[in-house]
Structure formats: structure tokens, C-alpha cells
Amino acid sequence: MTVKNSTKKKSFKVPHTYVIIFSILLLVALATYIIPAGEYERQENASGRTVVVENSYHHVERSPQGISKVLQAPLDGIKETSSIIGFILIVGGAFAVVQKTKAIDAGIIKVTQRLKGYEILIIPAVMVLFSLGGAVFGMSEEIIPFVAIFVPLALALGYDTITGVAMCYVGAHIGFAAAFMNPFTVGIAQGIAELPPMSAMGYRLFVWAVTTIVGVAYVMIYANKIKKNPELSITFEHDQKRRKEFSKEATLTNKFTGRHALVLTVFFIGIVTLVSGVIIYEWWISEIAAIFVAMGIVAGLAGGLKPGEIADSFIDGARDLVGAALIVGLARGTLILATNGKIIDTVLASVVGVIGNVPSVISAYLMFFIQSIINFFVPSGSGQAALTMPIMAPLGELVGITRQTTVLAFQFGDGFTNMIIPTSGVLMGALGMAKISWDQWAKWMVKLQILFLILGCLLLTPAVLMHLGPF
């Protein structure tokens, strides 16, 4: 009798997202024992923003972050990101109320029927719209609620969860990275670099158009491949469960009623109010969260739900996103450890020394890559601009790079990596809404991320060679 060897070669399994981020916490804490502590001096500029003083770096007393600091970092991170965490829970609760009315399911079925044979066209339409949002007003946190709409729509159209997230999240962050007006990146960075507001608009529009076309084409090709063979999707098993759930709901909501129309009208008014408030009145998380609270209540009543049902649905929706919300706080812990350990400025000072010793075009590439690395620790466009631009702008001039090109390198480094880094609260919130893990998303995103890194270098090259200005 032949006994089969049961010790088959096991395939590598990516660790749980919590394990990955906690491992990063440990590595950052270890770095505070190895990397010398140092700081730049900071001062307020003419616009009242705190910036780094060039050539002011100096060593300071070490502040190593031991195991007790590592264990405190998650709670400290939760405290610093409490508004984002609360926002995620409120959005999740509000959407659960809307979904309880079955209006979104019925609406998706109707849209799917209308788009029969033309499903692929919704991808470029949605992605270009979101890309404009990222490029014009820095759309970022506002993306999270849209994931709950486009994931089920993508599944209903025969695509997968990845496609649904990509349509809104990748679309917006393409625009964010290649922005021509984004006040949180272009506006602040140009202001610190003392450039005219919204200068070099012609080349910036070209960069945005090229980057958006590349991103849209990539997602369309992927979506078409998945539609032909759904088993190729990283989220195939997850999607099968979601489709069964959607199918069950569809049998109950195959008729689009007047109540459904009323709920979707409330939802549409809420979204329009949200976008208008962000653009005109510069609303942020508190105001947007208030819109979703109101939307959940009014939509629930319009859908015929009793007050108790609205409350229960809200709690269920918020409960589903507790895991994603906690990841946001855990990820912020890495920045807290690096900041308290006084190693961020040391890393910045070290890489600055490298840039000045290579040709101009290579220096621009290095700026791009360095900004990408710094974005892991400082996943905030405005924060990263305030930290790096006071140093990078004058340094670029010394090696033959215009300040405008330095701003462009900053944008690419800050924007593209926002699509993959686990320290981004917005990304983790979006994945939480989609109910997929970071490692699933990262497996899909890594190829697109490499493509964007190459594209970023290609777009920086002419900017260096033609001395993109005005200076």
C-alpha cells in the first residue's frame, strides 16, 4: 500500500494586515535605536505655515522608542486619527441604512439593464470624473463612501471588487498625483517654493491627461479580462459570496418602486451637497459626516424604515467597519514612533546629500523616489509639502532642476504611493468599505504602481530638460 506524502509544498500566505502594520511598528521602533536622532529648525513663513529652515539640520539627543512605546502607539494613533475613524464608522452606518431600504440594489439592477452591452463604458466615465475631483479640489477622504456604491455596481456588471474600488479610488488618486489645481498639494507646494499660484498649467494638464488615460486603460483591460474569466480575480471567492448576497436581494427588489426613487433622490441630494460644500465652503470631515448622518436618517424614513430599524441598521453598518477603522489608528502609530524617535529629519537630511551628487535628470528621479518613501511615514499631501519643499526647492536649483519640476516630483511621490501604502488612512478606510484586505489589494496594485513609477520618471524627464518654469 502506497502512502501518499501529505507534506505538500505550501504556498506562501501573506500575513494579516494587522500583522503587517504591527511589524512595521516594530521596525520603526528598532530604527530609532539605529538611526541618529536629528532635527531641522522650523519657522512660520509669510502665509503663516510652519516650514523647515534650510541648512538647519542638527543632531539631538536620542529618543529610542522601546516596547512600551510600541504598545502605546496604536492608542496614540487612534487618538490622532479619531476624526477619520469616527467618519468611517458614520459613513458605514449611514450606508447600511440606505442599503436596508433596498434602493441601491434596485437602482443597480436598473442601471445594469440599461447598460447591457455597454458595461465597459462606465469605467472611463467614472474614473475621469473622480480624476478631475482629485486634480481640482484634492478629493481624498470623500472617496470612501463611493466605494460602497461602485463595488456592488462592478459586481453586477460582471467585474470584481477590485474594479469597483479602482474606478473611484484609483481614479481620484491619479488626479491627486497628477493634479493641476489641487490646493492641498500643488497650491501649498508652489506657495512654499514661491512659485506663482497654478503656474505651468499647460504642462500640468498634459501630465494629468496622460496619467489618467494610462490608468483608465489599465483598469479597463483588467476589467475586461475578469469579465471573460472571473476566476482570474484575486477576490474571486469573496466576490462569489457577494454576488450570491446580491442575487438574493435582487429577487426581493427586482421592481424599482417610488420609494426606491425617493431614497436615491435623497442620496443624490446628499452627494451633491457634499461635493458643493467641499468645493465652495471647504468642508472637511466634520461637515461631511454630518451630511451622512442626515442622509441616513432621511433616507431611512423615505424608505419606510421605522426609527428602531434605522438605528439597528446604522449600528450593524458601523460594526462592519470597526476593523478597518482600527487599522487607520494602528497605521498612524508608525508616524508617531518615527516622529517621537526624531528620525524623520535625519532620513530627509541623508537623502538630500545624495541628490546633489548626480546629474539633473537622475536627481529629479531621486526626488520622486524619496518623496515616495517619505509618504509612507507622512501620508499627508500638505504635511509632506511643509516638511520637504523648503529643503527640496532650493536644493533642486543647485543641481539644475527648476522649482516647478521639484514640485512635480513631490506630487508624484506623494500621490502615486497613496494607492498602496498601508499607512494611508483613506486607503484602509476604502478597503474596509469594500470588505477586502490590504494584501489582496496590494497584489493587484503592485503592477500598476510600477507602471506609475515608470510613467512618473518619463514625465519628469521633459520637465527637467525644458526647465519647466517660470523658475
Secondary structure by P-SEA (a helix, b strand, c coil): ccccccccccccccccaaaaaaaaaaaaaaaaaccccbbbbbbbccccbbbbbcccccccccccccaaaaaaaaaaaaaaaaaaaaaaaaaaaaaaaaaaaaaaaaaaaaaaaaaccaaaaaaaaaaaaaaaaaaccccccccccccccaaaaaaaacccaaaaaaacaaaaaaaaaacccccccaaaaaaaaccccccaaaaaaaaaaaaaaaaaaaaaaaaaaaaaccccccaaaaaaaaaaaaaaaaaacccccaaaaaaaaaaaaaaaaaaaaaccccccaaaaaaaaaaaaaaaaaaacccaaaaaaaaaaaaaaaaaaaaaaaaaaaaaaaaaaaccaaaaaaaaaaaaacccaaaaaaaaaaaaaaaaaacccaaaaaacccccaaaaaaaacccaaaaaaaaaaaaccccccccccaaaaaaaaaacccaaaaaaaaaaaaaaaaaaaaaaaaaaaaaccccc
